[in-house]
Amino acid sequence: MEEVFMNKAKQLVAQMDLLEKASMLRYDSPAIKRLGVPAYNWWSEALHGVARAGVATVFPQAIGMAAMFDEEYLYEIADIIATEARAKYNEFAKKEDRDIYKGMTLWAPNINIFRDPRWGRGHETYGEDPYLTSRLGVAFIRGLQGNENHHYWKAAACAKHFAVHSGPEEERHHFDAVVSKKDLYETYLPAFEAAVTEGKVAGMMGAYNRVNGEPACGSKVLLQEILKEAWEFDGYVVSDCWAIRDFHTEHMVTHTATESAALAINNGCQLNCGNTYLHMLQALNEGLVTEETITKSAEKLMAIRMKLGLFDENCEYNKIPYEVNDCKVHRDVALDVARRSMVLLKNKGILPLNLKQTKAIGVIGPTANSRTVLQGNYFGTASRYTTFLEGIQDYVGDAARVYYTEGCHLFKNSMSGLSWENDRLSEALTVAEQSDVVILCLGLDASIEGEQGDTGNAFAAGDKCDLNLIGRQQLLLEEVLKIGKPTILILSSGSAMAINTAQEHCDAILETWYPGQAGGKALAQLLFGEYSPSGKLPITFYKTTEELPDFRDYSMAGRTYRYMKNEALYPFGYGLNYAKVEVKDAVIKERNIENEIIYEIQLQVTNQSEVCTYDVVQVYIKDMESRWAVPNYSLCAYKSIYLAAYDEPQITLQIKQRAFEIVDEEGKRYIDSHHFKLFIGTSGPDKRSVELTGRRPIIKEIYL
């Protein structure tokens, strides 16, 4: 924290009595009127738009934004979110409305690694890869906080959940994530390190679980040795909500609330989301904490509020008007992001649809006319939603007949009400028979997969039991396919699903994720060829649940594209478009930039079609010698580019020294090899990606 803000904070806190200082450590900090300190609630959400605070632009869920592989665009999106948060805050503050979700400390992004597709909260993340998550996390943080040379932050980002946190949700309050040093430093920590050292993130939220026996929100290893000492973190640490209470009620590492409060604050958790810090003065009386620790924590938190300009009426961000919230420019961006986030998984030549040759379209499925499927979790309220059905109806107009039926319930599959379900199935078959093409909308929504306590339906407290279509959706898919009409599967989910039947028999498959307020309009524009799909998978789609390791095992062995042994259904980095894009003529040059050896890859990308599209050039690296190298290969560079018809741009990518390093069993990072292979293309280098795309990567060898 800059010295000027810390000095001002110290001067203000010095005027507080002990009770007032302690009260500043609560997420719902009360006002101190005699000092001109207004009440402030630290808890605000902004995962993919300002959440839970009324109307705001709702962008696609984080996993969808990750599918763009575009950190520059994610920076712009985060900047919009910060603008809307400030516009709303300014109006709330004028009315002395300082309630929850209305502050400028935004508890986002979630940069946990999506290690297992059963984890319900995976759609809040940027996927399974540490490098991609690091780059996107830093971009989002910088976008929220604004120009780092500016005197004030536009908003204060908070990276979560530190650390080693990705399920199971139903056990998170007492679960001990046991992890090796190699996996810790190779997979689980890189994104958090980048958030601190590059993103200069304002806040860090601890996780609910223990990590190797220590509760994350009171861990000496995580909060002291790694975060503060190794990474020199200078922001604030907040507990996950009511996580400190878990120390003595679930983890059983302390006996009382005072001991729990002391363990957390003594290891550097300044802010309590919960009520355990109400016992802080009692902990002081028992000799478990010092007044100096309380004072320093209060100073840090007050400095954060000052860095946000919340005490300066002349701060330019405090003049952002309410009218920019949910404005047309922002809504247009949400539509564009929805288009670019969707991933074309299969296309047997049916897409794009020719509206002149299509007179009857059947839209079938439980997600077809659902607003919930657009939203994801931690969402705001859009001023207008467009469901998939509405988007198709609006686009088609009077040019074709659009039939619709729900087909089946989203998740119910019991004998009760079976006749009703059979009626819906019967109608679905009738719709399919009447149609020239069937658009079948299946999948999940955030009432199924999400955070424990937030999901409305009892599916393992928000986690998935398996990767299959749920309820009667598989039956609906199979019965519709029997009709024999061309069928396009619109799959909505925040995670990987084993859709082997669809891959074998559907004519096209499009993954929409949870695409935000304009998801239906974006889908229609892609289906009818106004735009080309361009998203890439930030996660692996597995063929079966059975091939996954135990959900509770935090070893990376067998998980994600870097460690898996079996062939994927759809690999990480995969995604089709309507154009014919190839990477050619890659040349590698070694450069010394600021005393670091950088490898520059200069290459040409060609669009050999009349279709305009985005695509993502991807570079993967494989260490050919070290026994500590990941078994497969790792993403080390990428770039999202726009290609006009028959375009042939030259682009340059950089690979930094860190890409050549391994992590050994002690968690040490260093170069341990002389021989490396680079794979350059628009997807991964695995056999399955080559089979699905028909394109092989360029392979280059590097000898250090």
Secondary structure, 3 states (H helix, E strand, C coil): CCHHHHHHHHHHHCCCCHHHHHHCCECEECCEHHHCECCEECCEECCCCCECCCECCCCCCHHHHHCCCCHHHHHHHHHHHHHHHHHHHHHHHHCCCCCCCCCCEECCCECCCCCCCCCCCHHHCCCCCHHHHHHHHHHHHHHHHCCCCCCCCCCEEEEEEECCCCCCHHHCCCCEECCCHHHHHHHHCHHHHHHHHCCCCCEEEECCCEECCEEHHHCHHHHHHHHHHHCCCCCEEECCCCCCCHHHHCCCCCCCHHHHHHHHHHCCCCEECCCHHHHHHHHHHCCCCCHHHHHHHHHHHHHHHHHCCCCCCCCHHHHCCHHHCCCHHHHHHHHHHHHHHCEEEEECCCCCCCHHHCCEEEEECCCCCCCHHHHCCCCCECCCCCCHHHHHHHHHCCCCEEEEECCCCCCCCCCCCHHHHHHHHHHHHHHHHHCCEEEEEEECCCCCCCCCCCCCCCCHHHCCCCCCCCCCHHHHHHHHHHHCCCEEEEEECCCCCCCHHHHHHCCEEEECCCCCCCHHHHHHHHHCCCCCCCCCCCCCECCCCCCCCCCCCCCCCCCHHHHCCCCCCECCCCCECCCCEEEEEEEEEEEEECCEEEEEEEEEEEECCCCCEEEEEEEEEEECCCCCCCCCCEEEEEEEEEECCCCCCEEEEEECHHHHEEECCCCCEEECCCEEEEEEECCCCCHHHHHHHCCCCEEEEEEC
